[in-house]
Amino acid sequence: MGKGDQRSKRGKIWRGTSGKTRPKKKKNKEANEDKSSQEE
């Protein structure tokens, strides 16, 4: 379990990949626009 491990968080960071252990952050731009249009 370390840098070479494909399933560990550290291994994902080291390889520069994402997956279940290290998911990609979603952009909140669309969600924020939906909320602002509903308030009006």
PDB file of N, CA, C and O in Angstrom:
ATOM      1  N   MET A   1       0.836  -1.183   0.000  1.00  0.00           N
ATOM      2  CA  MET A   1       0.000   0.000   0.000  1.00  0.00           C
ATOM      3  C   MET A   1       0.880   1.245   0.000  1.00  0.00           C
ATOM      4  O   MET A   1       1.456   1.602   1.028  1.00  0.00           O
ATOM      5  N   GLY A   2       0.979   1.877  -1.102  1.00  0.00           N
ATOM      6  CA  GLY A   2       1.817   3.076  -1.189  1.00  0.00           C
ATOM      7  C   GLY A   2       1.698   3.708  -2.557  1.00  0.00           C
ATOM      8  O   GLY A   2       0.646   3.648  -3.194  1.00  0.00           O
ATOM      9  N   LYS A   3       2.766   4.305  -2.996  1.00  0.00           N
ATOM     10  CA  LYS A   3       2.762   5.032  -4.270  1.00  0.00           C
ATOM     11  C   LYS A   3       2.428   4.147  -5.459  1.00  0.00           C
ATOM     12  O   LYS A   3       1.731   4.582  -6.376  1.00  0.00           O
ATOM     13  N   GLY A   4       2.914   2.910  -5.458  1.00  0.00           N
ATOM     14  CA  GLY A   4       2.696   2.045  -6.609  1.00  0.00           C
ATOM     15  C   GLY A   4       1.335   1.375  -6.625  1.00  0.00           C
ATOM     16  O   GLY A   4       0.942   0.789  -7.634  1.00  0.00           O
ATOM     17  N   ASP A   5       0.602   1.458  -5.502  1.00  0.00           N
ATOM     18  CA  ASP A   5      -0.691   0.779  -5.414  1.00  0.00           C
ATOM     19  C   ASP A   5      -1.758   1.572  -6.159  1.00  0.00           C
ATOM     20  O   ASP A   5      -2.018   2.730  -5.834  1.00  0.00           O
ATOM     21  N   GLN A   6      -2.371   0.952  -7.152  1.00  0.00           N
ATOM     22  CA  GLN A   6      -3.354   1.635  -7.987  1.00  0.00           C
ATOM     23  C   GLN A   6      -4.650   1.950  -7.243  1.00  0.00           C
ATOM     24  O   GLN A   6      -5.393   2.843  -7.650  1.00  0.00           O
ATOM     25  N   ARG A   7      -4.928   1.229  -6.161  1.00  0.00           N
ATOM     26  CA  ARG A   7      -6.203   1.415  -5.477  1.00  0.00           C
ATOM     27  C   ARG A   7      -6.135   2.322  -4.256  1.00  0.00           C
ATOM     28  O   ARG A   7      -7.170   2.634  -3.666  1.00  0.00           O
ATOM     29  N   SER A   8      -4.929   2.753  -3.862  1.00  0.00           N
ATOM     30  CA  SER A   8      -4.809   3.634  -2.702  1.00  0.00           C
ATOM     31  C   SER A   8      -4.872   5.094  -3.156  1.00  0.00           C
ATOM     32  O   SER A   8      -4.566   5.420  -4.302  1.00  0.00           O
ATOM     33  N   LYS A   9      -5.270   5.948  -2.237  1.00  0.00           N
ATOM     34  CA  LYS A   9      -5.361   7.378  -2.552  1.00  0.00           C
ATOM     35  C   LYS A   9      -4.008   7.935  -2.954  1.00  0.00           C
ATOM     36  O   LYS A   9      -3.908   8.701  -3.912  1.00  0.00           O
ATOM     37  N   ARG A  10      -2.954   7.549  -2.218  1.00  0.00           N
ATOM     38  CA  ARG A  10      -1.600   8.019  -2.513  1.00  0.00           C
ATOM     39  C   ARG A  10      -1.156   7.540  -3.896  1.00  0.00           C
ATOM     40  O   ARG A  10      -0.505   8.280  -4.633  1.00  0.00           O
ATOM     41  N   GLY A  11      -1.505   6.312  -4.241  1.00  0.00           N
ATOM     42  CA  GLY A  11      -1.161   5.773  -5.560  1.00  0.00           C
ATOM     43  C   GLY A  11      -1.862   6.507  -6.685  1.00  0.00           C
ATOM     44  O   GLY A  11      -1.296   6.722  -7.757  1.00  0.00           O
ATOM     45  N   LYS A  12      -3.118   6.893  -6.422  1.00  0.00           N
ATOM     46  CA  LYS A  12      -3.867   7.657  -7.421  1.00  0.00           C
ATOM     47  C   LYS A  12      -3.248   9.032  -7.624  1.00  0.00           C
ATOM     48  O   LYS A  12      -3.137   9.510  -8.753  1.00  0.00           O
ATOM     49  N   ILE A  13      -2.841   9.673  -6.513  1.00  0.00           N
ATOM     50  CA  ILE A  13      -2.200  10.983  -6.604  1.00  0.00           C
ATOM     51  C   ILE A  13      -0.888  10.871  -7.370  1.00  0.00           C
ATOM     52  O   ILE A  13      -0.592  11.691  -8.239  1.00  0.00           O
ATOM     53  N   TRP A  14      -0.108   9.851  -7.041  1.00  0.00           N
ATOM     54  CA  TRP A  14       1.190   9.639  -7.673  1.00  0.00           C
ATOM     55  C   TRP A  14       1.051   9.399  -9.175  1.00  0.00           C
ATOM     56  O   TRP A  14       1.844   9.913  -9.964  1.00  0.00           O
ATOM     57  N   ARG A  15       0.044   8.621  -9.569  1.00  0.00           N
ATOM     58  CA  ARG A  15      -0.176   8.334 -10.995  1.00  0.00           C
ATOM     59  C   ARG A  15      -0.896   9.471 -11.716  1.00  0.00           C
ATOM     60  O   ARG A  15      -0.801   9.597 -12.937  1.00  0.00           O
ATOM     61  N   GLY A  16      -1.607  10.290 -10.964  1.00  0.00           N
ATOM     62  CA  GLY A  16      -2.353  11.398 -11.556  1.00  0.00           C
ATOM     63  C   GLY A  16      -3.671  10.952 -12.143  1.00  0.00           C
ATOM     64  O   GLY A  16      -4.183  11.567 -13.079  1.00  0.00           O
ATOM     65  N   THR A  17      -4.230   9.866 -11.587  1.00  0.00           N
ATOM     66  CA  THR A  17      -5.507   9.362 -12.068  1.00  0.00           C
ATOM     67  C   THR A  17      -6.564   9.564 -11.004  1.00  0.00           C
ATOM     68  O   THR A  17      -6.267   9.976  -9.883  1.00  0.00           O
ATOM     69  N   SER A  18      -7.804   9.269 -11.370  1.00  0.00           N
ATOM     70  CA  SER A  18      -8.896   9.370 -10.411  1.00  0.00           C
ATOM     71  C   SER A  18      -9.753   8.127 -10.524  1.00  0.00           C
ATOM     72  O   SER A  18      -9.642   7.362 -11.482  1.00  0.00           O
ATOM     73  N   GLY A  19     -10.596   7.939  -9.549  1.00  0.00           N
ATOM     74  CA  GLY A  19     -11.467   6.769  -9.524  1.00  0.00           C
ATOM     75  C   GLY A  19     -12.310   6.785  -8.270  1.00  0.00           C
ATOM     76  O   GLY A  19     -12.603   7.853  -7.733  1.00  0.00           O
ATOM     77  N   LYS A  20     -12.713   5.599  -7.788  1.00  0.00           N
ATOM     78  CA  LYS A  20     -13.560   5.530  -6.606  1.00  0.00           C
ATOM     79  C   LYS A  20     -12.832   6.028  -5.364  1.00  0.00           C
ATOM     80  O   LYS A  20     -13.430   6.697  -4.521  1.00  0.00           O
ATOM     81  N   THR A  21     -11.550   5.710  -5.246  1.00  0.00           N
ATOM     82  CA  THR A  21     -10.768   6.119  -4.080  1.00  0.00           C
ATOM     83  C   THR A  21     -10.495   7.617  -4.094  1.00  0.00           C
ATOM     84  O   THR A  21     -10.443   8.259  -3.045  1.00  0.00           O
ATOM     85  N   ARG A  22     -10.320   8.168  -5.294  1.00  0.00           N
ATOM     86  CA  ARG A  22      -9.996   9.588  -5.442  1.00  0.00           C
ATOM     87  C   ARG A  22     -10.836  10.169  -6.573  1.00  0.00           C
ATOM     88  O   ARG A  22     -10.341  10.334  -7.688  1.00  0.00           O
ATOM     89  N   PRO A  23     -12.092  10.480  -6.302  1.00  0.00           N
ATOM     90  CA  PRO A  23     -12.962  10.981  -7.367  1.00  0.00           C
ATOM     91  C   PRO A  23     -12.600  12.390  -7.812  1.00  0.00           C
ATOM     92  O   PRO A  23     -12.011  13.167  -7.060  1.00  0.00           O
ATOM     93  N   LYS A  24     -12.965  12.700  -9.048  1.00  0.00           N
ATOM     94  CA  LYS A  24     -12.735  14.036  -9.575  1.00  0.00           C
ATOM     95  C   LYS A  24     -13.727  14.993  -8.939  1.00  0.00           C
ATOM     96  O   LYS A  24     -14.871  14.625  -8.671  1.00  0.00           O
ATOM     97  N   LYS A  25     -13.287  16.224  -8.697  1.00  0.00           N
ATOM     98  CA  LYS A  25     -14.191  17.231  -8.148  1.00  0.00           C
ATOM     99  C   LYS A  25     -15.056  17.758  -9.281  1.00  0.00           C
ATOM    100  O   LYS A  25     -14.554  18.100 -10.352  1.00  0.00           O
ATOM    101  N   LYS A  26     -16.354  17.820  -9.040  1.00  0.00           N
ATOM    102  CA  LYS A  26     -17.293  18.310 -10.051  1.00  0.00           C
ATOM    103  C   LYS A  26     -17.337  19.827 -10.004  1.00  0.00           C
ATOM    104  O   LYS A  26     -17.185  20.433  -8.943  1.00  0.00           O
ATOM    105  N   LYS A  27     -17.546  20.432 -11.161  1.00  0.00           N
ATOM    106  CA  LYS A  27     -17.666  21.885 -11.232  1.00  0.00           C
ATOM    107  C   LYS A  27     -19.076  22.268 -10.781  1.00  0.00           C
ATOM    108  O   LYS A  27     -20.061  21.687 -11.239  1.00  0.00           O
ATOM    109  N   ASN A  28     -19.165  23.240  -9.888  1.00  0.00           N
ATOM    110  CA  ASN A  28     -20.452  23.645  -9.338  1.00  0.00           C
ATOM    111  C   ASN A  28     -21.098  24.804 -10.099  1.00  0.00           C
ATOM    112  O   ASN A  28     -22.091  25.367  -9.638  1.00  0.00           O
ATOM    113  N   LYS A  29     -20.557  25.156 -11.229  1.00  0.00           N
ATOM    114  CA  LYS A  29     -21.064  26.294 -11.984  1.00  0.00           C
ATOM    115  C   LYS A  29     -22.525  26.084 -12.397  1.00  0.00           C
ATOM    116  O   LYS A  29     -23.345  26.990 -12.250  1.00  0.00           O
ATOM    117  N   GLU A  30     -22.852  24.901 -12.909  1.00  0.00           N
ATOM    118  CA  GLU A  30     -24.206  24.610 -13.359  1.00  0.00           C
ATOM    119  C   GLU A  30     -25.183  24.578 -12.188  1.00  0.00           C
ATOM    120  O   GLU A  30     -26.297  25.089 -12.307  1.00  0.00           O
ATOM    121  N   ALA A  31     -24.789  23.993 -11.069  1.00  0.00           N
ATOM    122  CA  ALA A  31     -25.651  23.889  -9.894  1.00  0.00           C
ATOM    123  C   ALA A  31     -25.963  25.273  -9.338  1.00  0.00           C
ATOM    124  O   ALA A  31     -27.093  25.536  -8.926  1.00  0.00           O
ATOM    125  N   ASN A  32     -24.969  26.160  -9.323  1.00  0.00           N
ATOM    126  CA  ASN A  32     -25.175  27.513  -8.817  1.00  0.00           C
ATOM    127  C   ASN A  32     -26.125  28.303  -9.711  1.00  0.00           C
ATOM    128  O   ASN A  32     -26.923  29.091  -9.204  1.00  0.00           O
ATOM    129  N   GLU A  33     -26.061  28.115 -11.007  1.00  0.00           N
ATOM    130  CA  GLU A  33     -26.953  28.819 -11.925  1.00  0.00           C
ATOM    131  C   GLU A  33     -28.393  28.369 -11.737  1.00  0.00           C
ATOM    132  O   GLU A  33     -29.310  29.188 -11.808  1.00  0.00           O
ATOM    133  N   ASP A  34     -28.606  27.075 -11.499  1.00  0.00           N
ATOM    134  CA  ASP A  34     -29.950  26.544 -11.301  1.00  0.00           C
ATOM    135  C   ASP A  34     -30.589  27.129 -10.038  1.00  0.00           C
ATOM    136  O   ASP A  34     -31.771  27.476 -10.046  1.00  0.00           O
ATOM    137  N   LYS A  35     -29.823  27.239  -8.967  1.00  0.00           N
ATOM    138  CA  LYS A  35     -30.333  27.762  -7.715  1.00  0.00           C
ATOM    139  C   LYS A  35     -30.719  29.226  -7.851  1.00  0.00           C
ATOM    140  O   LYS A  35     -31.761  29.636  -7.339  1.00  0.00           O
ATOM    141  N   SER A  36     -29.901  30.020  -8.529  1.00  0.00           N
ATOM    142  CA  SER A  36     -30.160  31.441  -8.668  1.00  0.00           C
ATOM    143  C   SER A  36     -31.413  31.708  -9.531  1.00  0.00           C
ATOM    144  O   SER A  36     -32.139  32.669  -9.278  1.00  0.00           O
ATOM    145  N   SER A  37     -31.660  30.888 -10.517  1.00  0.00           N
ATOM    146  CA  SER A  37     -32.826  31.086 -11.376  1.00  0.00           C
ATOM    147  C   SER A  37     -34.113  30.693 -10.665  1.00  0.00           C
ATOM    148  O   SER A  37     -35.171  31.229 -10.996  1.00  0.00           O
ATOM    149  N   GLN A  38     -34.063  29.786  -9.710  1.00  0.00           N
ATOM    150  CA  GLN A  38     -35.254  29.361  -8.976  1.00  0.00           C
ATOM    151  C   GLN A  38     -35.673  30.401  -7.951  1.00  0.00           C
ATOM    152  O   GLN A  38     -36.862  30.518  -7.655  1.00  0.00           O
ATOM    153  N   GLU A  39     -34.727  31.165  -7.397  1.00  0.00           N
ATOM    154  CA  GLU A  39     -35.030  32.164  -6.381  1.00  0.00           C
ATOM    155  C   GLU A  39     -35.828  33.341  -6.936  1.00  0.00           C
ATOM    156  O   GLU A  39     -36.606  33.952  -6.204  1.00  0.00           O
ATOM    157  N   GLU A  40     -35.654  33.662  -8.185  1.00  0.00           N
ATOM    158  CA  GLU A  40     -36.320  34.824  -8.783  1.00  0.00           C
ATOM    159  C   GLU A  40     -37.787  34.592  -9.021  1.00  0.00           C
ATOM    160  O   GLU A  40     -38.480  35.479  -9.519  1.00  0.00           O
TER     161      GLU A  40
END
